[in-house]
Every structure is written in C-alpha cells, then in structure tokens.
Amino acid sequence: MAVKDNASQAETLIGVAALAEKLNVHQMTIRKWQSSGKIPAPVRIGRAVKWRLMEIEAWIAAGCPARVKWEAMCAGPGKKMKRWA
C-alpha cells in the first residue's frame, strides 16, 4: 500500500494557488518567481501551469535555490536532470 501512496504523491501536481499557500506568499509572487527563474520549472498541461508536489518539497528541503542551481543539483555532474514523476 505504501508504494501506491508514494506513486500517487510523485504524480501529484499543484497549481499556483496551492503553491502560494504552501510557500505562504501571494499568487502574484509565484508568477513573478516563475518568470524570473526563482522556483523550479513548472509542468504545462495545455494552458495550465502546475508543479510536481514531490519536487517542490525536495526544493524546499534543499533551501529553495534558484532554478538554474536547482536543475544543476538535480542533474549532478555530467547528467541529465532528474525527472520527478
């Protein structure tokens, strides 16, 4: 049963409102951070902008580095970026 719970958490996507609530900031702040590269890259589904919950939680645990640094941390030396889903 735990495997199923981990799989569903890995697939959980959150929107701007949920991310803003999680980070305790306004939704407009999320949009500004997204466009300036301060948060992990979103997943786009049509016109919807979402983030992987598991990646956001790992990003927070890592100290909220800028997107470029975060992607480098996820990829490691000479590797492609880790996929969270």
Residue pairs with C-beta under 8 A, 6 or more apart in sequence:
9 53
9 54
10 52
10 54
10 84
10 85
11 85
12 52
12 53
12 54
13 43
13 45
13 50
13 51
13 52
13 53
14 22
14 50
14 51
14 53
14 56
15 48
15 49
15 50
15 51
16 27
16 30
16 31
16 49
17 27
19 30
19 39
19 51
19 56
20 26
20 27
20 29
20 30
22 56
23 29
23 30
23 60
30 39
32 38
33 39
34 42
34 49
37 66
37 67
37 68
38 66
38 67
39 51
39 59
39 64
39 67
40 51
40 52
40 55
40 56
40 59
40 67
40 70
40 71
41 67
41 71
42 49
42 50
42 51
43 49
43 50
43 51
43 52
43 85
44 50
52 84
52 85
54 84
54 85
55 84
58 84
59 65
59 70
62 70
62 73
65 73
71 81
74 81
74 82
75 81
75 82
